[in-house]
Amino acid sequence: MPYRTFNSWLFDGSRNSPIPRASGKIDILKYNSPITHTFVLQMFLRNGPLNNYLDTYFNNIGLRYLEKEDFFKFIKKCVIDFRVRRNDVVFYPRKARNKLYDELREKLPYLKNNDLELLADMIEKSDEKESVYQTLGLEVPKKKKIKTGKKIVKGKVSLQKLMNEHFSTIKL
């Protein structure tokens, strides 16, 4: 949700619109916000003129010393001045990493992230999955077995037999 509010604020076209502050859990100006300086700079990698301007005058490191509010206002001014549209922005989907991906990253550092994800997916779908896991020294994910209870035999049971099985009875 903070990404959506940030993008809608960034591309609304007005220089004077205030930075949205969430009344709930996540505020994009807080220190623990997922929208960081690095995330914002990565958004504009495909836009050549803006990326060149940021590299030339700020070297992308100088922008990290600005306060978040000033930085966001500066980026919004750049978006308006360089006429960056919403569909010009690079989208990086977030994916959860697993043990196999991390192990492949260590063993094969020369492969790109997308190639490693593809390789991990192929290993997960292959028949030799267990042998690859053993080769890499990983535990093979085991399926949980569901234990079933006693099988119930349907049929007529007399009341006397039911009482004797489940209760202790005393004759008086």
N, C-alpha and C positions, 0 to 999 in steps of 0.2 A: 503494500500500500504506500509506503513512503516514496518508492520509485515513481509511482503513478502521479502522486501529488507534486513531486519535484518536476517531472517532465511537463505536466500541464502548466505549472507556474513558469517554467523556463521558456516554453514556446507560446505563451499567451499573447505576445506582441506588444505589451505595455511595459515601458521602462519603470514606471512608478508603482507597479503592483507590489504589495508587501509580500515578503517571504512567508509561505504558509507555516503556521505553527500548530501542531497537532495538540488537541486538548486531551487526547488519550495517552497511550503508552509511548509512541515513537514521535520524537520531534527531530526534524532533519538538521537542526542547528546544534543538537547536543553532541557531546564528545563520542558517545557510543552509537551514533547513527550509522546505518550501513552506507550512507552516501558520503564518501570521503573525497578528499582532493584527488586521489588517484583514480577513483571511479569516474569523476567528472572529466578529468583529462583524457581518460580512455574513450569517452564517448565521442570525442572529436578527432579521432585518429584518421578517419576517412575523409575529413574535410581539409583539403590541402592548404588553402589560404589561411584559415584560422590556426591550423596546426603549425604552419610556418611562422606566423606572427607570434604565437606563444613560445616557440623554440628560440626565435631570434631575440625577443625582448625580455623573456623571463627564464628561458632555459628550463622551463617546467619545474624547477626546484624553487625558484623565487616565489612561486605562487603558493607553496606550502607554508610559507611564513605569514601569510595573510590570515586574518580571522575568517571563520567560515562565512559569516554574514557578508563581509566585504568581498570575499572570493566569489560567492554566489551572485552578488550584484554585478561584479566585473564580468563574470561569464555570461550573464544575461545580456549585458550591454554588448559583448562580443557577438553573441548569437544574433542580436538585432542588426548590428553594424555589418556583419559578414553574411547576413541573410541565410542563416543556416535553418533548414527545415527539419521537421521531426523525422522524416524518412531518410535524412542524411546521417542520422546518428547510428553508431555501431551498437548492436545488441549482443551482449554476452550472457547466454543463459547460465544460470547457476546449477551445478550438478553435484550431487553428493558423491564423495570419494569412498572407495572401499579398500580393503586390505590388498586385493589383487592389483588394483590400479597403483597403489603406493609402492608395492613391491616391483611392479614392472617399471615404474618411474626410476627406481634405484638401479635396476639391472640394465635398462635401456635409456640412458639420459639423452641420447641423440634424437629420439623420436618426439614428434610434436604431441601436444595434449590430445588433440582430436584423434591422432593415430593410435595413441595408447588407449583411449576410450573404445575405439573400434576393435582393437586387439582384445581388450578385456571382455567386450560383448561377445566376440567370436569364441573365446575360451569358455565363457559361461554357457554357451549354447552347444558346444562340441561334446562328443562322446568321451573324449580323453580328458575331461575336466579334472577328474580325481588325480590322474597321473601328473598333470601340470601343477596342481596345488601341492602335491607331494614333492615335486622337483624344486619348487620355489620355497618349500619349507612352511607352507601355510596349512592350516587345518581345513579339512574338507567340510563344507557346511552339510550337516546331517539333517535329514527330515525328521520331524518329531513324529513318533509313533503314538497313535491314539489307542488307548486300551479300552476295550469294550467290556462291559459288565457281564454278569451271568446271563445266559440266554433264558428268557422266560418262556416256559412251555405253556401254551394256551390250552385250556381245557377246563373241564368242570372239576372243582375241588370241593370236597365236603367241608362243612363247617367244623366238624370234629378234627379233621386232619389239619386244617389251617390253624386252629387253636393250639393243637399239640406242637406244631412247628415253631410258632412265634411266641407263644406264651407258656409259662409254667402253670399247670393247673393242679389243683388239689381236690380230691374227692371228699365230700363232706358227708 
